[in-house]
Amino acid sequence: MTASTKVRKQRKARANAPLHRKHRMVSAHLDSALVSEYNVRSVPVRKGDTVKVIRGEQDLKKTEAKVAEVDLKECKIIIEAVTVPKADGTQKPRPVDPSDVVITKLDLTDPWRKEKLDSLKKGA
């Protein structure tokens, strides 16, 4: 990002960052079992990962579901089970900050991601 310690400049750099840098910003911590398996604390969230909400409103906590979408522009993730009711009664997906979730199951269908995580394993 930037070398500045000024919050205003840091916020501006984060908001105006290119998408390939924002991808790293949309990272979440791994579950303790995954941390011990892959020897890394956090990875970028992807569509298909299963996450558990650990922070936020009381009714959202402990919700565990798949990630439906990752919004890099807003640095938010959309989780299948997290919705809010609209005035007409329909449900709308609620964006969640990636720092509010823990990844419980990784989607390893991408061979590049699987290879990268396998190289981080202990004893590899």
C-alpha positions as CSV (number, residue, x, y, z in Angstrom):
1,M,0.0,0.0,0.0
2,T,1.6,3.3,1.0
3,A,4.4,4.2,3.4
4,S,2.4,7.0,5.0
5,T,1.2,6.7,8.6
6,K,-1.6,9.2,8.0
7,V,-5.0,7.5,8.2
8,R,-6.4,9.7,5.5
9,K,-3.8,8.6,3.0
10,Q,-4.0,5.0,4.0
11,R,-7.8,5.1,3.5
12,K,-7.4,6.7,0.1
13,A,-4.8,4.2,-1.0
14,R,-7.0,1.3,0.1
15,A,-10.1,2.7,-1.7
16,N,-8.2,3.5,-4.9
17,A,-6.1,0.3,-5.0
18,P,-6.2,-1.8,-8.2
19,L,-8.2,-5.0,-8.2
20,H,-5.2,-7.3,-8.0
21,R,-4.2,-5.6,-4.8
22,K,-7.8,-5.6,-3.4
23,H,-7.8,-9.4,-3.9
24,R,-5.3,-9.7,-1.1
25,M,-7.4,-7.3,1.1
26,V,-10.3,-9.7,0.9
27,S,-8.5,-12.3,3.1
28,A,-10.0,-14.1,6.1
29,H,-8.5,-16.2,8.8
30,L,-8.6,-20.0,8.5
31,D,-10.2,-22.3,11.0
32,S,-7.7,-23.7,13.6
33,A,-7.7,-27.2,11.9
34,L,-6.8,-25.5,8.6
35,V,-4.1,-23.4,10.2
36,S,-2.4,-26.4,11.5
37,E,-2.8,-28.3,8.2
38,Y,-1.6,-25.5,5.8
39,N,0.8,-23.6,8.2
40,V,-0.7,-20.2,7.2
41,R,-3.2,-18.0,9.2
42,S,-5.2,-16.4,6.4
43,V,-5.9,-16.7,2.7
44,P,-8.0,-14.7,0.2
45,V,-11.7,-15.7,0.2
46,R,-13.0,-17.2,-3.0
47,K,-16.4,-18.1,-4.3
48,G,-17.1,-21.7,-3.2
49,D,-15.3,-21.5,0.2
50,T,-17.4,-22.3,3.2
51,V,-17.2,-19.6,5.9
52,K,-18.5,-19.1,9.4
53,V,-19.6,-15.7,10.6
54,I,-18.0,-14.9,13.9
55,R,-18.6,-11.1,14.3
56,G,-21.6,-9.0,13.7
57,E,-25.3,-9.0,14.6
58,Q,-26.5,-11.6,17.0
59,D,-28.7,-13.4,14.4
60,L,-25.8,-13.6,12.0
61,K,-23.2,-15.1,14.3
62,K,-22.5,-18.8,14.0
63,T,-24.0,-18.8,10.5
64,E,-22.0,-21.2,8.3
65,A,-22.5,-21.2,4.5
66,K,-20.8,-21.0,1.1
67,V,-19.5,-17.8,-0.4
68,A,-21.8,-16.9,-3.3
69,E,-19.8,-13.9,-4.5
70,V,-16.7,-11.8,-3.7
71,D,-17.1,-8.0,-4.4
72,L,-13.5,-6.7,-4.9
73,K,-14.7,-3.2,-5.5
74,E,-16.3,-2.9,-2.1
75,C,-14.0,-5.5,-0.4
76,K,-17.0,-7.4,0.8
77,I,-18.2,-11.0,0.4
78,I,-21.8,-12.3,-0.2
79,I,-22.7,-15.4,1.8
80,E,-25.6,-17.6,0.7
81,A,-27.4,-17.7,4.1
82,V,-26.8,-14.1,5.1
83,T,-29.8,-12.0,3.9
84,V,-31.8,-9.0,5.1
85,P,-35.5,-8.5,4.4
86,K,-36.6,-5.7,2.2
87,A,-39.7,-3.6,2.7
88,D,-41.7,-5.7,0.3
89,G,-40.8,-8.9,2.1
90,T,-38.2,-10.3,-0.3
91,Q,-34.7,-11.2,0.9
92,K,-31.6,-9.4,-0.3
93,P,-28.1,-10.6,0.2
94,R,-26.1,-8.7,2.9
95,P,-22.5,-7.9,2.2
96,V,-20.1,-9.1,5.0
97,D,-16.6,-7.9,5.7
98,P,-14.1,-10.7,5.3
99,S,-12.6,-9.9,8.7
100,D,-15.9,-11.0,10.3
101,V,-15.6,-14.6,9.0
102,V,-13.5,-17.7,9.5
103,I,-12.9,-20.0,6.5
104,T,-13.9,-23.5,7.6
105,K,-13.6,-25.3,4.2
106,L,-11.5,-24.3,1.3
107,D,-12.6,-24.7,-2.4
108,L,-9.6,-26.5,-4.0
109,T,-11.1,-26.9,-7.5
110,D,-8.5,-24.4,-8.8
111,P,-5.3,-26.4,-9.4
112,W,-3.1,-23.3,-8.9
113,R,-4.6,-22.6,-5.5
114,K,-4.4,-26.3,-4.5
115,E,-0.7,-26.4,-5.5
116,K,0.1,-23.1,-3.7
117,L,-1.6,-24.4,-0.4
118,D,0.0,-27.8,-0.7
119,S,3.5,-26.1,-0.9
120,L,2.7,-24.4,2.4
121,K,1.9,-27.6,4.3
122,K,4.2,-28.7,7.1
123,G,6.7,-31.3,6.0
124,A,6.4,-30.3,2.3
